[in-house]
């Protein structure tokens, strides 16, 4: 069959062209459409080849090449890579790579972002829409690529997300927390009264500096669960995971003697924990001098989402526990209350941290165990719910948080719950 190639292009034998493996997207119905166009009008746009030891490697134009093969053309019009501007060649490579279905979402977004940046460098007026059309994606994909590539450069942990949607969620959460840090930093007068009561540091070390008998109640929710650090930050809503494995949790339990020391002669410790640490924690606190109630406090959170990895075998988990520990002979303020607290958890929409307890949960415990003016401490402040509850009830408070972003979240929350 006669063939017509673009003016100025090289006529290259079709059977001398090699197609790289795992580089191009699968063929689709457009091959037949291109072939019909070639049959009527001839080839309008050359393919791009890289000369390689007397043969040629296809760089761009898979559908055009296969259309020529479908028409049984002996040759096809081509341009060689050494005849193309290096920037344009990089654009072509990115365009091709963006369309590879086996690319990871991270690499695909980086390719789209680089493609757009190259176009802007060549033409400052280049639009997202034009890049999207070239790459075969929509404009929102280009915008997402630009946003996430910047965020992944700043916060590499975002690249560990399993999908683009999860990465966007993590990026938004991270951005909000950074803004909170900046807000607290830039408004010292507004937050000074709260900020001085929430120390940035490692609780295991900070507690050693605190005077004896400082607190009436230590109410805290340390990170718990072996290999907790395997859960990526933000895997539920925000980026919040503490580093926590078996060794680190044992290190937290080493605080037991200091916890006993910093609590007043007749005071309380309420320590939330995972069920797998129940016996180990009881032993640690009893060895430190506490009286530990054999029956734990139970938070019934069944009003919220429940979860099990094996619904075919197990019931969904719907409660958390806390050890109820006494130093000396303290007296319960609100007597006769049950050890089960039925309080709705923080919803996914409202939650900013991975393990965020509702303010009302802490408020209920604080009301039962303290009176106004007494001091409540939380050595793992997290989102600040415990200290926010203490502030709202007229208790003094003290907290420690090792992460500056979480600390900023806590400072703002406590400030919001502090009576005017």
ABEGO torsion letter per residue (X at the ends): XBBBBBBGBBBBBAAABBBBBGABBBBBAAAAAAAAAAAAAEBABBBBBBBBGGBBBBABGAAAAAAAAAAGBABBBBBBAAABBAAAAAAAAAAAAAABAABBAAAAAAAAAAAAAAAAAABAABBAAAAAAAAGBBAAAAAAAAAAAAAAAABAAAAABABAAAAAAAAAAAAAAAAAAAAAAABAAAAAAAAAABBBEBAAAAAAABBBGABABBBBBBBBEBGAAABBBGAAABBABBBBBAAAAAAAAAAAAAAAAABBABBBBBBBBBAAAAAAAAAAAAAAGBBBBABBBBBBAAABBBBBABAAABBBBABBBBBBBBBEBBBBABBGBBABBBBBBBBAAABABABBBBAAAAAAAAAAABBBGBBBBBABAEAGAAAAAAAAAGBBBBBBBABAAAAAAAAAAAAAABBX
